Amino acid sequence: MTNCYWLVMMVGMLGAVATDIQPGVLAKEIKKEGHSPSKVLELASELVELERGADALASLEALFENEDALKQEEKVKGHYLLAAAMRQKMGQNPLAWMMGRGSYIDHLTRAIELDATYTPPYEELIGFYSNAPSIAGGSHDKAFETAVRLTHHDPLNGLLHQARIWSMKGKDDKALETFKEAAARFPNEDRVFYQLGMFAIAEQNYSDAKTYFDQGLALSGDLAQSCRYQAGKSRVLLKEDLDAGIELFEAYIQHFEQGSSPTRSDALWRMGLIYRLKDQPEKARDCFQRAIQLQSDHKLAKEALDEMG
């Protein structure tokens, strides 16, 4: 499996940022004088979540000019946020990374030294080592070592990262073994079953994928909607249990929240595919048309409709 597959999957699982404040307002606010360290960190955290960490960098650096005056928890979070803001500012610029990589890693290492139980700097390091090219310091081995360290303090996330890295290294048997260990240790975590299902989909093992997504959905957790959609998709790919697939997509549309992905059009398109498999062309056509009404540029729905003539 490719790095890109796992990166997209993990980003998709992060969800939307829970703030109604515009990034530009936050960027102006953090530059005002007189904020307490905790307020600067709060504003910086929101900017980082909005991928606008570069706007917070100067304020964070100013905060650390007198690091000794900061509380322990402020130092920990500050070092992590400094690294995350640096990453966002450096972006895809190789020269910037050559000059800034050492400081970036130092901030993350310092955050972990100050509080080994704080998860974000581990995950930031794992992301860097997993996805950066080797010439820029990327290393699957270092990513895995960091994931093992994380497992001592956060077993669930540590195991999920280990499984992901095994897959990136081409060791899919090890990845599956680690996912199953996570499922055995954390049977009430829908994240485990969602990732197991996505792993099975990538392996074109649609029967196992269906089972895992159904298990995740039954837990009614934070990823219920994601599991619901993928459980329906698995039935489309298997071409079986189609009535249940229709119910799943109908429920997905019913519980849909604006801005979520996959979209309602995606669900309608897949529901149309099911009706086509069931030899119910009018219902299939209706689903494809509704998908296009909601999203006029939905290429797959348009292609499916054109195929019907």
C-alpha positions in Angstrom: 0.0 0.0 0.0 1.2 3.5 -0.7 2.0 6.3 1.7 -0.6 8.4 -0.1 -3.4 5.9 0.7 -2.6 6.0 4.4 -2.1 9.7 4.5 -5.5 10.4 2.9 -7.1 7.9 5.3 -5.7 9.5 8.4 -6.5 13.0 7.3 -10.0 11.9 6.6 -10.3 10.6 10.2 -9.2 13.8 11.8 -12.5 15.5 11.1 -13.4 19.1 10.9 -12.0 21.8 13.1 -14.5 22.9 15.8 -14.3 26.6 15.5 -16.4 29.3 13.8 -13.7 31.9 14.0 -12.1 33.0 10.6 -8.4 32.3 10.3 -7.7 35.9 9.4 -9.3 37.0 12.7 -7.2 34.5 14.7 -4.0 35.7 12.9 -4.7 39.3 13.9 -5.7 38.4 17.4 -2.6 36.4 18.3 -0.4 39.3 17.3 -2.0 41.6 19.9 0.1 42.4 22.9 -0.9 41.5 26.5 -2.1 37.9 26.0 -1.3 35.4 28.6 0.9 32.4 27.5 -2.2 30.1 27.8 -4.1 32.5 25.5 -1.3 32.6 22.9 -1.2 28.8 23.0 -4.9 28.5 22.6 -5.0 30.8 19.6 -1.9 29.1 18.1 -3.5 25.7 18.5 -6.6 26.9 16.5 -4.4 28.3 13.7 -2.4 25.1 13.5 -5.6 23.1 13.2 -6.7 25.4 10.4 -3.4 24.8 8.6 -2.4 28.4 9.3 0.4 27.7 11.7 2.7 30.1 9.9 0.6 33.0 11.2 1.3 31.8 14.8 5.0 31.2 14.5 6.3 34.7 15.5 4.0 34.8 18.6 5.1 31.3 19.6 8.8 32.2 19.2 8.3 35.4 21.2 6.7 33.3 24.0 9.8 31.1 24.2 12.2 34.0 24.5 11.4 33.6 28.2 10.8 29.9 28.4 11.7 29.7 32.1 8.7 31.8 33.0 6.3 29.2 31.3 4.6 26.5 33.2 5.5 22.9 32.5 2.3 22.2 30.5 2.8 25.4 28.5 6.3 24.4 27.6 5.2 21.0 26.4 2.3 22.3 24.3 4.4 25.2 23.1 7.2 23.1 21.7 4.8 20.9 19.9 2.9 23.9 18.4 6.2 25.5 17.4 7.1 22.4 15.4 3.7 22.0 13.8 3.7 25.7 12.8 7.2 25.3 11.4 6.1 22.4 9.3 3.2 24.3 7.9 5.4 27.3 7.1 8.1 25.2 5.4 5.4 23.3 3.4 7.0 21.6 0.4 10.1 23.8 0.2 13.2 21.5 0.2 15.6 24.3 1.1 13.4 25.4 4.0 13.4 21.9 5.3 17.2 21.6 5.0 17.6 24.6 7.1 14.7 24.1 9.6 14.5 20.3 10.0 16.9 20.2 13.0 15.0 22.8 14.9 11.6 21.1 14.0 12.8 17.8 15.4 14.4 19.4 18.4 11.1 21.0 19.4 9.2 17.7 19.2 11.9 15.8 21.1 11.9 18.4 23.8 8.1 18.2 24.1 8.4 14.4 24.6 11.2 14.8 27.1 9.1 17.2 29.2 6.0 15.0 29.1 6.3 11.5 27.7 2.6 10.9 28.0 1.6 13.8 25.6 0.6 12.1 22.3 0.7 15.0 19.6 4.5 15.3 19.3 4.9 11.6 18.8 2.3 11.7 16.0 3.9 14.7 14.4 7.2 12.9 14.4 5.7 9.8 13.0 4.0 11.8 10.3 7.3 13.4 9.4 9.4 10.3 9.3 6.7 8.4 7.4 6.1 10.8 4.6 9.2 12.9 4.2 11.6 11.7 1.5 14.7 10.0 2.8 16.9 12.9 1.6 14.9 15.2 3.9 15.2 12.9 6.9 12.3 10.5 6.3 12.7 7.0 7.6 10.1 4.3 8.1 12.4 2.7 10.7 12.5 5.9 12.7 8.7 6.3 12.3 8.2 2.8 13.7 10.6 3.3 16.6 8.6 6.4 17.5 5.3 4.5 17.3 6.7 1.8 19.6 7.6 4.5 22.1 4.1 6.0 21.8 2.6 2.5 22.5 4.1 2.6 26.1 1.9 5.7 26.9 -0.9 5.4 24.4 -1.3 1.8 23.3 -4.2 2.2 21.0 -2.7 5.0 18.8 0.7 3.4 19.1 -0.6 0.1 17.7 -2.5 1.8 14.9 0.5 3.7 13.8 2.7 0.6 13.9 0.2 -1.2 11.7 0.1 1.7 9.2 3.9 1.8 9.1 4.2 -2.0 8.6 1.9 -1.6 5.6 4.0 1.3 4.2 7.1 -0.9 4.5 5.3 -3.6 2.4 4.8 -5.9 5.4 1.0 -6.4 5.1 1.0 -9.6 7.1 2.6 -7.7 10.0 0.2 -4.8 9.5 -2.8 -7.1 9.7 -1.4 -8.9 12.8 -0.9 -5.6 14.6 -4.4 -4.3 13.6 -5.9 -7.5 15.0 -3.9 -7.1 18.2 -5.4 -3.6 18.5 -8.9 -5.0 18.0 -8.3 -7.7 20.7 -7.1 -5.1 23.2 -9.6 -2.4 22.3 -12.8 -4.2 21.2 -15.0 -1.1 21.9 -13.0 1.3 19.7 -14.6 1.8 16.3 -11.4 3.4 15.0 -9.8 0.0 15.0 -12.5 -1.7 13.0 -12.7 1.2 10.6 -8.9 1.0 9.9 -9.2 -2.8 9.6 -11.9 -2.4 7.1 -10.0 0.2 5.1 -7.0 -2.2 5.1 -9.2 -5.0 3.8 -10.6 -2.8 1.1 -7.1 -1.9 -0.1 -6.3 -5.6 -0.2 -9.6 -6.2 -2.2 -10.8 -8.4 0.6 -14.3 -7.1 0.5 -15.9 -9.8 2.6 -13.6 -9.1 5.6 -14.1 -5.4 5.0 -17.9 -5.8 5.3 -17.5 -7.6 8.6 -15.1 -5.1 10.1 -17.2 -2.1 9.1 -20.3 -3.8 10.4 -18.5 -4.3 13.7 -17.4 -0.7 13.8 -20.9 0.5 13.1 -22.4 -1.6 15.8 -20.3 0.3 18.4 -22.1 3.6 17.5 -19.0 5.6 18.1 -17.5 8.7 16.5 -16.9 6.9 13.2 -20.4 5.5 12.9 -21.1 7.4 9.7 -17.7 6.5 8.1 -18.3 2.8 9.0 -21.9 3.1 7.7 -20.8 4.4 4.3 -18.0 1.9 3.9 -20.2 -1.0 5.0 -22.6 -0.1 2.1 -19.6 0.3 -0.3 -18.4 -3.2 0.7 -21.8 -4.7 -0.3 -21.6 -2.9 -3.6 -18.2 -4.4 -4.3 -19.3 -7.8 -3.1 -22.5 -7.6 -5.1 -24.4 -9.2 -2.2 -26.6 -8.3 0.7 -27.8 -5.4 -1.5 -31.0 -4.5 0.4 -28.9 -3.9 3.5 -26.6 -1.8 1.4 -29.5 0.4 0.3 -30.6 0.8 4.0 -27.0 1.8 4.9 -26.8 4.5 2.3 -30.3 5.8 3.1 -29.2 6.1 6.8 -25.9 7.7 5.8 -27.9 10.4 3.8 -30.3 10.8 6.7 -27.5 11.4 9.3 -25.3 13.4 6.9 -23.7 16.5 8.3 -22.8 19.4 6.0 -19.2 19.4 4.9 -18.7 15.7 5.6 -17.0 13.3 3.2 -18.1 11.1 1.4 -20.9 13.4 0.2 -24.6 12.7 -0.2 -24.0 12.5 -3.9 -21.4 9.8 -3.4 -24.0 7.8 -1.4 -26.7 8.3 -4.0 -24.3 7.2 -6.7 -23.5 4.0 -4.9 -27.1 3.4 -4.1 -27.8 3.7 -7.8 -25.2 1.1 -8.5 -27.0 -1.3 -6.1 -30.4 -0.7 -7.9 -28.6 -1.4 -11.2 -27.3 -4.7 -9.7 -30.8 -5.4 -8.6 -32.1 -4.8 -12.2 -34.2 -1.8 -11.2 -33.1 0.7 -13.8 -35.6 3.4 -13.0 -34.6 3.6 -9.3 -31.0 3.5 -10.4 -31.5 6.4 -12.8 -33.3 8.4 -10.1 -30.4 8.0 -7.7 -27.9 9.1 -10.3 -30.0 12.1 -11.2 -30.4 13.1 -7.6 -26.6 12.8 -7.1 -26.0 15.1 -10.1 -28.7 17.6 -8.8 -26.8 17.9 -5.5 -23.3 18.0 -7.2 -23.4 18.9 -10.9 -19.8 17.9 -11.5 -20.1 14.4 -10.0 -18.3 12.5 -12.7 -19.1 9.0 -11.6 -22.8 9.6 -11.4 -22.8 11.3 -14.8 -20.9 8.3 -16.3 -23.3 5.8 -14.7 -26.3 7.8 -16.1 -24.8 8.0 -19.6 -24.2 4.2 -19.5 -27.9 3.7 -19.0 -28.7 5.6 -22.2 
